[in-house]
Amino acid sequence: MFEENVRQFLSNPLNWIFACVQDNKIIGFAYGYKLNHLDNNGNMLYIHEAAIPPQYQRQGIGFQIINGIKNA
């Protein structure tokens, strides 16, 4: 069910998910939406949720995810 929800979410080109994967396991993620500025001067990203399981926190994973999003 989760995978189908993700596929459906990503079928909208304005939606995105950025994940950190280690040994085929997601150890952190962020997802959100691309939004237009009201003045039509480019787009912005809205981060709806970001999460890192407790055992992977305080290791820079969230920092890497945010930097990855900024550089994508």
mmCIF file of the N, C-alpha and C atoms, coordinates in Angstrom:
data_MODEL
# 
_entry.id   MODEL 
# 
loop_
_atom_site.group_PDB 
_atom_site.id 
_atom_site.type_symbol 
_atom_site.label_atom_id 
_atom_site.label_alt_id 
_atom_site.label_comp_id 
_atom_site.label_asym_id 
_atom_site.label_entity_id 
_atom_site.label_seq_id 
_atom_site.pdbx_PDB_ins_code 
_atom_site.Cartn_x 
_atom_site.Cartn_y 
_atom_site.Cartn_z 
_atom_site.occupancy 
_atom_site.B_iso_or_equiv 
_atom_site.pdbx_formal_charge 
_atom_site.auth_seq_id 
_atom_site.auth_comp_id 
_atom_site.auth_asym_id 
_atom_site.auth_atom_id 
_atom_site.pdbx_PDB_model_num 
ATOM 1   N N  . MET A 1 1  ? 0.814  -1.193 0.000   1.00 0.00 ? 1  MET A N  1 
ATOM 2   C CA . MET A 1 1  ? 0.000  0.000  0.000   1.00 0.00 ? 1  MET A CA 1 
ATOM 3   C C  . MET A 1 1  ? 0.861  1.261  0.000   1.00 0.00 ? 1  MET A C  1 
ATOM 4   N N  . PHE A 1 2  ? 1.913  1.286  0.823   1.00 0.00 ? 2  PHE A N  1 
ATOM 5   C CA . PHE A 1 2  ? 2.787  2.458  0.908   1.00 0.00 ? 2  PHE A CA 1 
ATOM 6   C C  . PHE A 1 2  ? 3.423  2.755  -0.448  1.00 0.00 ? 2  PHE A C  1 
ATOM 7   N N  . GLU A 1 3  ? 3.947  1.712  -1.108  1.00 0.00 ? 3  GLU A N  1 
ATOM 8   C CA . GLU A 1 3  ? 4.605  1.933  -2.400  1.00 0.00 ? 3  GLU A CA 1 
ATOM 9   C C  . GLU A 1 3  ? 3.634  2.492  -3.428  1.00 0.00 ? 3  GLU A C  1 
ATOM 10  N N  . GLU A 1 4  ? 2.404  2.018  -3.432  1.00 0.00 ? 4  GLU A N  1 
ATOM 11  C CA . GLU A 1 4  ? 1.403  2.542  -4.363  1.00 0.00 ? 4  GLU A CA 1 
ATOM 12  C C  . GLU A 1 4  ? 1.097  4.002  -4.050  1.00 0.00 ? 4  GLU A C  1 
ATOM 13  N N  . ASN A 1 5  ? 1.026  4.359  -2.775  1.00 0.00 ? 5  ASN A N  1 
ATOM 14  C CA . ASN A 1 5  ? 0.797  5.763  -2.397  1.00 0.00 ? 5  ASN A CA 1 
ATOM 15  C C  . ASN A 1 5  ? 1.932  6.645  -2.885  1.00 0.00 ? 5  ASN A C  1 
ATOM 16  N N  . VAL A 1 6  ? 3.167  6.145  -2.770  1.00 0.00 ? 6  VAL A N  1 
ATOM 17  C CA . VAL A 1 6  ? 4.327  6.912  -3.236  1.00 0.00 ? 6  VAL A CA 1 
ATOM 18  C C  . VAL A 1 6  ? 4.260  7.083  -4.749  1.00 0.00 ? 6  VAL A C  1 
ATOM 19  N N  . ARG A 1 7  ? 3.943  6.017  -5.464  1.00 0.00 ? 7  ARG A N  1 
ATOM 20  C CA . ARG A 1 7  ? 3.831  6.116  -6.924  1.00 0.00 ? 7  ARG A CA 1 
ATOM 21  C C  . ARG A 1 7  ? 2.763  7.139  -7.322  1.00 0.00 ? 7  ARG A C  1 
ATOM 22  N N  . GLN A 1 8  ? 1.647  7.090  -6.665  1.00 0.00 ? 8  GLN A N  1 
ATOM 23  C CA . GLN A 1 8  ? 0.567  8.022  -6.966  1.00 0.00 ? 8  GLN A CA 1 
ATOM 24  C C  . GLN A 1 8  ? 0.995  9.458  -6.650  1.00 0.00 ? 8  GLN A C  1 
ATOM 25  N N  . PHE A 1 9  ? 1.648  9.650  -5.512  1.00 0.00 ? 9  PHE A N  1 
ATOM 26  C CA . PHE A 1 9  ? 2.136  10.975 -5.127  1.00 0.00 ? 9  PHE A CA 1 
ATOM 27  C C  . PHE A 1 9  ? 3.104  11.509 -6.178  1.00 0.00 ? 9  PHE A C  1 
ATOM 28  N N  . LEU A 1 10 ? 4.035  10.662 -6.623  1.00 0.00 ? 10 LEU A N  1 
ATOM 29  C CA . LEU A 1 10 ? 5.051  11.103 -7.579  1.00 0.00 ? 10 LEU A CA 1 
ATOM 30  C C  . LEU A 1 10 ? 4.529  11.212 -9.004  1.00 0.00 ? 10 LEU A C  1 
ATOM 31  N N  . SER A 1 11 ? 3.316  10.746 -9.262  1.00 0.00 ? 11 SER A N  1 
ATOM 32  C CA . SER A 1 11 ? 2.752  10.888 -10.607 1.00 0.00 ? 11 SER A CA 1 
ATOM 33  C C  . SER A 1 11 ? 2.463  12.357 -10.923 1.00 0.00 ? 11 SER A C  1 
ATOM 34  N N  . ASN A 1 12 ? 2.375  13.188 -9.898  1.00 0.00 ? 12 ASN A N  1 
ATOM 35  C CA . ASN A 1 12 ? 2.238  14.628 -10.084 1.00 0.00 ? 12 ASN A CA 1 
ATOM 36  C C  . ASN A 1 12 ? 3.645  15.212 -10.194 1.00 0.00 ? 12 ASN A C  1 
ATOM 37  N N  . PRO A 1 13 ? 3.982  15.836 -11.326 1.00 0.00 ? 13 PRO A N  1 
ATOM 38  C CA . PRO A 1 13 ? 5.357  16.335 -11.502 1.00 0.00 ? 13 PRO A CA 1 
ATOM 39  C C  . PRO A 1 13 ? 5.745  17.449 -10.534 1.00 0.00 ? 13 PRO A C  1 
ATOM 40  N N  . LEU A 1 14 ? 4.789  18.019 -9.819  1.00 0.00 ? 14 LEU A N  1 
ATOM 41  C CA . LEU A 1 14 ? 5.108  19.062 -8.844  1.00 0.00 ? 14 LEU A CA 1 
ATOM 42  C C  . LEU A 1 14 ? 5.462  18.494 -7.471  1.00 0.00 ? 14 LEU A C  1 
ATOM 43  N N  . ASN A 1 15 ? 5.263  17.196 -7.272  1.00 0.00 ? 15 ASN A N  1 
ATOM 44  C CA . ASN A 1 15 ? 5.583  16.548 -5.999  1.00 0.00 ? 15 ASN A CA 1 
ATOM 45  C C  . ASN A 1 15 ? 6.949  15.897 -6.083  1.00 0.00 ? 15 ASN A C  1 
ATOM 46  N N  . TRP A 1 16 ? 7.638  15.826 -4.945  1.00 0.00 ? 16 TRP A N  1 
ATOM 47  C CA . TRP A 1 16 ? 8.967  15.212 -4.927  1.00 0.00 ? 16 TRP A CA 1 
ATOM 48  C C  . TRP A 1 16 ? 9.209  14.517 -3.600  1.00 0.00 ? 16 TRP A C  1 
ATOM 49  N N  . ILE A 1 17 ? 10.096 13.532 -3.657  1.00 0.00 ? 17 ILE A N  1 
ATOM 50  C CA . ILE A 1 17 ? 10.582 12.831 -2.465  1.00 0.00 ? 17 ILE A CA 1 
ATOM 51  C C  . ILE A 1 17 ? 12.092 12.705 -2.614  1.00 0.00 ? 17 ILE A C  1 
ATOM 52  N N  . PHE A 1 18 ? 12.801 12.995 -1.548  1.00 0.00 ? 18 PHE A N  1 
ATOM 53  C CA . PHE A 1 18 ? 14.262 12.865 -1.526  1.00 0.00 ? 18 PHE A CA 1 
ATOM 54  C C  . PHE A 1 18 ? 14.583 11.933 -0.368  1.00 0.00 ? 18 PHE A C  1 
ATOM 55  N N  . ALA A 1 19 ? 15.276 10.835 -0.653  1.00 0.00 ? 19 ALA A N  1 
ATOM 56  C CA . ALA A 1 19 ? 15.539 9.831  0.388   1.00 0.00 ? 19 ALA A CA 1 
ATOM 57  C C  . ALA A 1 19 ? 17.028 9.544  0.497   1.00 0.00 ? 19 ALA A C  1 
ATOM 58  N N  . CYS A 1 20 ? 17.439 9.193  1.688   1.00 0.00 ? 20 CYS A N  1 
ATOM 59  C CA . CYS A 1 20 ? 18.794 8.720  1.954   1.00 0.00 ? 20 CYS A CA 1 
ATOM 60  C C  . CYS A 1 20 ? 18.684 7.213  2.171   1.00 0.00 ? 20 CYS A C  1 
ATOM 61  N N  . VAL A 1 21 ? 19.402 6.450  1.354   1.00 0.00 ? 21 VAL A N  1 
ATOM 62  C CA . VAL A 1 21 ? 19.300 4.989  1.382   1.00 0.00 ? 21 VAL A CA 1 
ATOM 63  C C  . VAL A 1 21 ? 20.657 4.392  1.745   1.00 0.00 ? 21 VAL A C  1 
ATOM 64  N N  . GLN A 1 22 ? 20.633 3.449  2.666   1.00 0.00 ? 22 GLN A N  1 
ATOM 65  C CA . GLN A 1 22 ? 21.840 2.723  3.069   1.00 0.00 ? 22 GLN A CA 1 
ATOM 66  C C  . GLN A 1 22 ? 21.496 1.243  3.107   1.00 0.00 ? 22 GLN A C  1 
ATOM 67  N N  . ASP A 1 23 ? 22.260 0.425  2.394   1.00 0.00 ? 23 ASP A N  1 
ATOM 68  C CA . ASP A 1 23 ? 22.021 -1.026 2.340   1.00 0.00 ? 23 ASP A CA 1 
ATOM 69  C C  . ASP A 1 23 ? 20.565 -1.331 1.980   1.00 0.00 ? 23 ASP A C  1 
ATOM 70  N N  . ASN A 1 24 ? 20.056 -0.657 0.944   1.00 0.00 ? 24 ASN A N  1 
ATOM 71  C CA . ASN A 1 24 ? 18.684 -0.839 0.447   1.00 0.00 ? 24 ASN A CA 1 
ATOM 72  C C  . ASN A 1 24 ? 17.611 -0.521 1.489   1.00 0.00 ? 24 ASN A C  1 
ATOM 73  N N  . LYS A 1 25 ? 17.942 0.297  2.466   1.00 0.00 ? 25 LYS A N  1 
ATOM 74  C CA . LYS A 1 25 ? 16.996 0.686  3.506   1.00 0.00 ? 25 LYS A CA 1 
ATOM 75  C C  . LYS A 1 25 ? 16.962 2.211  3.575   1.00 0.00 ? 25 LYS A C  1 
ATOM 76  N N  . ILE A 1 26 ? 15.756 2.780  3.586   1.00 0.00 ? 26 ILE A N  1 
ATOM 77  C CA . ILE A 1 26 ? 15.617 4.224  3.714   1.00 0.00 ? 26 ILE A CA 1 
ATOM 78  C C  . ILE A 1 26 ? 15.922 4.609  5.160   1.00 0.00 ? 26 ILE A C  1 
ATOM 79  N N  . ILE A 1 27 ? 16.930 5.469  5.322   1.00 0.00 ? 27 ILE A N  1 
ATOM 80  C CA . ILE A 1 27 ? 17.313 5.897  6.672   1.00 0.00 ? 27 ILE A CA 1 
ATOM 81  C C  . ILE A 1 27 ? 17.012 7.370  6.910   1.00 0.00 ? 27 ILE A C  1 
ATOM 82  N N  . GLY A 1 28 ? 16.350 7.981  5.963   1.00 0.00 ? 28 GLY A N  1 
ATOM 83  C CA . GLY A 1 28 ? 15.916 9.362  6.108   1.00 0.00 ? 28 GLY A CA 1 
ATOM 84  C C  . GLY A 1 28 ? 15.231 9.816  4.835   1.00 0.00 ? 28 GLY A C  1 
ATOM 85  N N  . PHE A 1 29 ? 14.319 10.772 4.967   1.00 0.00 ? 29 PHE A N  1 
ATOM 86  C CA . PHE A 1 29 ? 13.622 11.267 3.785   1.00 0.00 ? 29 PHE A CA 1 
ATOM 87  C C  . PHE A 1 29 ? 13.054 12.651 4.043   1.00 0.00 ? 29 PHE A C  1 
ATOM 88  N N  . ALA A 1 30 ? 12.719 13.295 2.954   1.00 0.00 ? 30 ALA A N  1 
ATOM 89  C CA . ALA A 1 30 ? 11.947 14.536 2.973   1.00 0.00 ? 30 ALA A CA 1 
ATOM 90  C C  . ALA A 1 30 ? 11.068 14.512 1.740   1.00 0.00 ? 30 ALA A C  1 
ATOM 91  N N  . TYR A 1 31 ? 9.877  15.092 1.868   1.00 0.00 ? 31 TYR A N  1 
ATOM 92  C CA . TYR A 1 31 ? 9.027  15.197 0.692   1.00 0.00 ? 31 TYR A CA 1 
ATOM 93  C C  . TYR A 1 31 ? 8.250  16.499 0.736   1.00 0.00 ? 31 TYR A C  1 
ATOM 94  N N  . GLY A 1 32 ? 7.805  16.906 -0.431  1.00 0.00 ? 32 GLY A N  1 
ATOM 95  C CA . GLY A 1 32 ? 7.063  18.151 -0.504  1.00 0.00 ? 32 GLY A CA 1 
ATOM 96  C C  . GLY A 1 32 ? 6.566  18.430 -1.900  1.00 0.00 ? 32 GLY A C  1 
ATOM 97  N N  . TYR A 1 33 ? 6.422  19.721 -2.187  1.00 0.00 ? 33 TYR A N  1 
ATOM 98  C CA . TYR A 1 33 ? 5.780  20.178 -3.404  1.00 0.00 ? 33 TYR A CA 1 
ATOM 99  C C  . TYR A 1 33 ? 6.546  21.353 -3.989  1.00 0.00 ? 33 TYR A C  1 
ATOM 100 N N  . LYS A 1 34 ? 6.486  21.464 -5.295  1.00 0.00 ? 34 LYS A N  1 
ATOM 101 C CA . LYS A 1 34 ? 7.028  22.633 -5.971  1.00 0.00 ? 34 LYS A CA 1 
ATOM 102 C C  . LYS A 1 34 ? 5.880  23.632 -6.108  1.00 0.00 ? 34 LYS A C  1 
ATOM 103 N N  . LEU A 1 35 ? 6.097  24.866 -5.675  1.00 0.00 ? 35 LEU A N  1 
ATOM 104 C CA . LEU A 1 35 ? 5.073  25.903 -5.707  1.00 0.00 ? 35 LEU A CA 1 
ATOM 105 C C  . LEU A 1 35 ? 5.567  27.094 -6.520  1.00 0.00 ? 35 LEU A C  1 
ATOM 106 N N  . ASN A 1 36 ? 4.656  27.737 -7.203  1.00 0.00 ? 36 ASN A N  1 
ATOM 107 C CA . ASN A 1 36 ? 4.993  28.957 -7.935  1.00 0.00 ? 36 ASN A CA 1 
ATOM 108 C C  . ASN A 1 36 ? 4.911  30.147 -6.992  1.00 0.00 ? 36 ASN A C  1 
ATOM 109 N N  . HIS A 1 37 ? 5.821  31.090 -7.171  1.00 0.00 ? 37 HIS A N  1 
ATOM 110 C CA . HIS A 1 37 ? 5.719  32.362 -6.459  1.00 0.00 ? 37 HIS A CA 1 
ATOM 111 C C  . HIS A 1 37 ? 4.514  33.116 -7.009  1.00 0.00 ? 37 HIS A C  1 
ATOM 112 N N  . LEU A 1 38 ? 3.869  33.912 -6.188  1.00 0.00 ? 38 LEU A N  1 
ATOM 113 C CA . LEU A 1 38 ? 2.708  34.664 -6.631  1.00 0.00 ? 38 LEU A CA 1 
ATOM 114 C C  . LEU A 1 38 ? 3.044  35.660 -7.740  1.00 0.00 ? 38 LEU A C  1 
ATOM 115 N N  . ASP A 1 39 ? 4.287  36.134 -7.768  1.00 0.00 ? 39 ASP A N  1 
ATOM 116 C CA . ASP A 1 39 ? 4.687  37.076 -8.811  1.00 0.00 ? 39 ASP A CA 1 
ATOM 117 C C  . ASP A 1 39 ? 5.211  36.373 -10.066 1.00 0.00 ? 39 ASP A C  1 
ATOM 118 N N  . ASN A 1 40 ? 5.048  35.031 -10.129 1.00 0.00 ? 40 ASN A N  1 
ATOM 119 C CA . ASN A 1 40 ? 5.514  34.225 -11.266 1.00 0.00 ? 40 ASN A CA 1 
ATOM 120 C C  . ASN A 1 40 ? 7.008  34.360 -11.505 1.00 0.00 ? 40 ASN A C  1 
ATOM 121 N N  . ASN A 1 41 ? 7.756  34.667 -10.457 1.00 0.00 ? 41 ASN A N  1 
ATOM 122 C CA . ASN A 1 41 ? 9.201  34.828 -10.566 1.00 0.00 ? 41 ASN A CA 1 
ATOM 123 C C  . ASN A 1 41 ? 9.886  33.567 -10.043 1.00 0.00 ? 41 ASN A C  1 
ATOM 124 N N  . GLY A 1 42 ? 9.741  32.476 -10.772 1.00 0.00 ? 42 GLY A N  1 
ATOM 125 C CA . GLY A 1 42 ? 10.397 31.234 -10.391 1.00 0.00 ? 42 GLY A CA 1 
ATOM 126 C C  . GLY A 1 42 ? 9.527  30.389 -9.472  1.00 0.00 ? 42 GLY A C  1 
ATOM 127 N N  . ASN A 1 43 ? 10.111 29.304 -9.006  1.00 0.00 ? 43 ASN A N  1 
ATOM 128 C CA . ASN A 1 43 ? 9.419  28.366 -8.127  1.00 0.00 ? 43 ASN A CA 1 
ATOM 129 C C  . ASN A 1 43 ? 10.117 28.294 -6.778  1.00 0.00 ? 43 ASN A C  1 
ATOM 130 N N  . MET A 1 44 ? 9.424  27.701 -5.825  1.00 0.00 ? 44 MET A N  1 
ATOM 131 C CA . MET A 1 44 ? 10.016 27.422 -4.528  1.00 0.00 ? 44 MET A CA 1 
ATOM 132 C C  . MET A 1 44 ? 9.608  26.011 -4.135  1.00 0.00 ? 44 MET A C  1 
ATOM 133 N N  . LEU A 1 45 ? 10.361 25.401 -3.249  1.00 0.00 ? 45 LEU A N  1 
ATOM 134 C CA . LEU A 1 45 ? 10.033 24.077 -2.756  1.00 0.00 ? 45 LEU A CA 1 
ATOM 135 C C  . LEU A 1 45 ? 9.455  24.190 -1.356  1.00 0.00 ? 45 LEU A C  1 
ATOM 136 N N  . TYR A 1 46 ? 8.357  23.535 -1.149  1.00 0.00 ? 46 TYR A N  1 
ATOM 137 C CA . TYR A 1 46 ? 7.732  23.448 0.163   1.00 0.00 ? 46 TYR A CA 1 
ATOM 138 C C  . TYR A 1 46 ? 8.051  22.064 0.709   1.00 0.00 ? 46 TYR A C  1 
ATOM 139 N N  . ILE A 1 47 ? 8.759  21.990 1.815   1.00 0.00 ? 47 ILE A N  1 
ATOM 140 C CA . ILE A 1 47 ? 9.064  20.716 2.460   1.00 0.00 ? 47 ILE A CA 1 
ATOM 141 C C  . ILE A 1 47 ? 7.941  20.427 3.444   1.00 0.00 ? 47 ILE A C  1 
ATOM 142 N N  . HIS A 1 48 ? 7.165  19.410 3.161   1.00 0.00 ? 48 HIS A N  1 
ATOM 143 C CA . HIS A 1 48 ? 6.025  19.054 3.995   1.00 0.00 ? 48 HIS A CA 1 
ATOM 144 C C  . HIS A 1 48 ? 6.452  18.239 5.211   1.00 0.00 ? 48 HIS A C  1 
ATOM 145 N N  . GLU A 1 49 ? 7.384  17.310 4.997   1.00 0.00 ? 49 GLU A N  1 
ATOM 146 C CA . GLU A 1 49 ? 7.830  16.458 6.099   1.00 0.00 ? 49 GLU A CA 1 
ATOM 147 C C  . GLU A 1 49 ? 9.252  15.994 5.838   1.00 0.00 ? 49 GLU A C  1 
ATOM 148 N N  . ALA A 1 50 ? 10.012 15.872 6.892   1.00 0.00 ? 50 ALA A N  1 
ATOM 149 C CA . ALA A 1 50 ? 11.352 15.283 6.854   1.00 0.00 ? 50 ALA A CA 1 
ATOM 150 C C  . ALA A 1 50 ? 11.487 14.424 8.100   1.00 0.00 ? 50 ALA A C  1 
ATOM 151 N N  . ALA A 1 51 ? 12.109 13.268 7.958   1.00 0.00 ? 51 ALA A N  1 
ATOM 152 C CA . ALA A 1 51 ? 12.232 12.375 9.112   1.00 0.00 ? 51 ALA A CA 1 
ATOM 153 C C  . ALA A 1 51 ? 13.498 11.536 9.006   1.00 0.00 ? 51 ALA A C  1 
ATOM 154 N N  . ILE A 1 52 ? 14.092 11.309 10.159  1.00 0.00 ? 52 ILE A N  1 
ATOM 155 C CA . ILE A 1 52 ? 15.252 10.438 10.312  1.00 0.00 ? 52 ILE A CA 1 
ATOM 156 C C  . ILE A 1 52 ? 14.939 9.549  11.514  1.00 0.00 ? 52 ILE A C  1 
ATOM 157 N N  . PRO A 1 53 ? 14.993 8.216  11.371  1.00 0.00 ? 53 PRO A N  1 
ATOM 158 C CA . PRO A 1 53 ? 14.753 7.352  12.535  1.00 0.00 ? 53 PRO A CA 1 
ATOM 159 C C  . PRO A 1 53 ? 15.756 7.671  13.655  1.00 0.00 ? 53 PRO A C  1 
ATOM 160 N N  . PRO A 1 54 ? 15.339 7.515  14.913  1.00 0.00 ? 54 PRO A N  1 
ATOM 161 C CA . PRO A 1 54 ? 16.207 7.887  16.047  1.00 0.00 ? 54 PRO A CA 1 
ATOM 162 C C  . PRO A 1 54 ? 17.611 7.290  15.992  1.00 0.00 ? 54 PRO A C  1 
ATOM 163 N N  . GLN A 1 55 ? 17.741 6.055  15.552  1.00 0.00 ? 55 GLN A N  1 
ATOM 164 C CA . GLN A 1 55 ? 19.066 5.423  15.546  1.00 0.00 ? 55 GLN A CA 1 
ATOM 165 C C  . GLN A 1 55 ? 20.014 6.032  14.505  1.00 0.00 ? 55 GLN A C  1 
ATOM 166 N N  . TYR A 1 56 ? 19.479 6.854  13.574  1.00 0.00 ? 56 TYR A N  1 
ATOM 167 C CA . TYR A 1 56 ? 20.322 7.489  12.562  1.00 0.00 ? 56 TYR A CA 1 
ATOM 168 C C  . TYR A 1 56 ? 20.444 8.995  12.774  1.00 0.00 ? 56 TYR A C  1 
ATOM 169 N N  . GLN A 1 57 ? 19.827 9.520  13.811  1.00 0.00 ? 57 GLN A N  1 
ATOM 170 C CA . GLN A 1 57 ? 19.900 10.949 14.072  1.00 0.00 ? 57 GLN A CA 1 
ATOM 171 C C  . GLN A 1 57 ? 21.273 11.337 14.612  1.00 0.00 ? 57 GLN A C  1 
ATOM 172 N N  . ARG A 1 58 ? 21.559 12.627 14.491  1.00 0.00 ? 58 ARG A N  1 
ATOM 173 C CA . ARG A 1 58 ? 22.815 13.216 14.981  1.00 0.00 ? 58 ARG A CA 1 
ATOM 174 C C  . ARG A 1 58 ? 24.037 12.678 14.228  1.00 0.00 ? 58 ARG A C  1 
ATOM 175 N N  . GLN A 1 59 ? 23.833 12.270 12.961  1.00 0.00 ? 59 GLN A N  1 
ATOM 176 C CA . GLN A 1 59 ? 24.927 11.769 12.127  1.00 0.00 ? 59 GLN A CA 1 
ATOM 177 C C  . GLN A 1 59 ? 25.077 12.577 10.837  1.00 0.00 ? 59 GLN A C  1 
ATOM 178 N N  . GLY A 1 60 ? 24.352 13.680 10.722  1.00 0.00 ? 60 GLY A N  1 
ATOM 179 C CA . GLY A 1 60 ? 24.453 14.537 9.540   1.00 0.00 ? 60 GLY A CA 1 
ATOM 180 C C  . GLY A 1 60 ? 23.572 14.119 8.379   1.00 0.00 ? 60 GLY A C  1 
ATOM 181 N N  . ILE A 1 61 ? 22.707 13.139 8.566   1.00 0.00 ? 61 ILE A N  1 
ATOM 182 C CA . ILE A 1 61 ? 21.870 12.657 7.473   1.00 0.00 ? 61 ILE A CA 1 
ATOM 183 C C  . ILE A 1 61 ? 20.851 13.725 7.061   1.00 0.00 ? 61 ILE A C  1 
ATOM 184 N N  . GLY A 1 62 ? 20.209 14.355 8.016   1.00 0.00 ? 62 GLY A N  1 
ATOM 185 C CA . GLY A 1 62 ? 19.259 15.420 7.705   1.00 0.00 ? 62 GLY A CA 1 
ATOM 186 C C  . GLY A 1 62 ? 19.935 16.560 6.967   1.00 0.00 ? 62 GLY A C  1 
ATOM 187 N N  . PHE A 1 63 ? 21.130 16.917 7.397   1.00 0.00 ? 63 PHE A N  1 
ATOM 188 C CA . PHE A 1 63 ? 21.920 17.960 6.731   1.00 0.00 ? 63 PHE A CA 1 
ATOM 189 C C  . PHE A 1 63 ? 22.188 17.566 5.283   1.00 0.00 ? 63 PHE A C  1 
ATOM 190 N N  . GLN A 1 64 ? 22.569 16.316 5.054   1.00 0.00 ? 64 GLN A N  1 
ATOM 191 C CA . GLN A 1 64 ? 22.839 15.829 3.695   1.00 0.00 ? 64 GLN A CA 1 
ATOM 192 C C  . GLN A 1 64 ? 21.571 15.856 2.845   1.00 0.00 ? 64 GLN A C  1 
ATOM 193 N N  . ILE A 1 65 ? 20.451 15.486 3.430   1.00 0.00 ? 65 ILE A N  1 
ATOM 194 C CA . ILE A 1 65 ? 19.188 15.511 2.678   1.00 0.00 ? 65 ILE A CA 1 
ATOM 195 C C  . ILE A 1 65 ? 18.851 16.931 2.256   1.00 0.00 ? 65 ILE A C  1 
ATOM 196 N N  . ILE A 1 66 ? 18.914 17.877 3.177   1.00 0.00 ? 66 ILE A N  1 
ATOM 197 C CA . ILE A 1 66 ? 18.588 19.272 2.849   1.00 0.00 ? 66 ILE A CA 1 
ATOM 198 C C  . ILE A 1 66 ? 19.570 19.816 1.798   1.00 0.00 ? 66 ILE A C  1 
ATOM 199 N N  . ASN A 1 67 ? 20.847 19.521 1.943   1.00 0.00 ? 67 ASN A N  1 
ATOM 200 C CA . ASN A 1 67 ? 21.820 19.957 0.930   1.00 0.00 ? 67 ASN A CA 1 
ATOM 201 C C  . ASN A 1 67 ? 21.557 19.305 -0.417  1.00 0.00 ? 67 ASN A C  1 
ATOM 202 N N  . GLY A 1 68 ? 21.183 18.029 -0.414  1.00 0.00 ? 68 GLY A N  1 
ATOM 203 C CA . GLY A 1 68 ? 20.840 17.341 -1.655  1.00 0.00 ? 68 GLY A CA 1 
ATOM 204 C C  . GLY A 1 68 ? 19.662 17.987 -2.346  1.00 0.00 ? 68 GLY A C  1 
ATOM 205 N N  . ILE A 1 69 ? 18.656 18.362 -1.566  1.00 0.00 ? 69 ILE A N  1 
ATOM 206 C CA . ILE A 1 69 ? 17.485 19.037 -2.136  1.00 0.00 ? 69 ILE A CA 1 
ATOM 207 C C  . ILE A 1 69 ? 17.890 20.380 -2.734  1.00 0.00 ? 69 ILE A C  1 
ATOM 208 N N  . LYS A 1 70 ? 18.698 21.134 -2.003  1.00 0.00 ? 70 LYS A N  1 
ATOM 209 C CA . LYS A 1 70 ? 19.121 22.450 -2.473  1.00 0.00 ? 70 LYS A CA 1 
ATOM 210 C C  . LYS A 1 70 ? 19.944 22.358 -3.753  1.00 0.00 ? 70 LYS A C  1 
ATOM 211 N N  . ASN A 1 71 ? 20.713 21.279 -3.902  1.00 0.00 ? 71 ASN A N  1 
ATOM 212 C CA . ASN A 1 71 ? 21.596 21.137 -5.060  1.00 0.00 ? 71 ASN A CA 1 
ATOM 213 C C  . ASN A 1 71 ? 20.961 20.371 -6.217  1.00 0.00 ? 71 ASN A C  1 
ATOM 214 N N  . ALA A 1 72 ? 19.738 19.893 -6.030  1.00 0.00 ? 72 ALA A N  1 
ATOM 215 C CA . ALA A 1 72 ? 19.076 19.104 -7.103  1.00 0.00 ? 72 ALA A CA 1 
ATOM 216 C C  . ALA A 1 72 ? 18.522 20.001 -8.187  1.00 0.00 ? 72 ALA A C  1 
# 
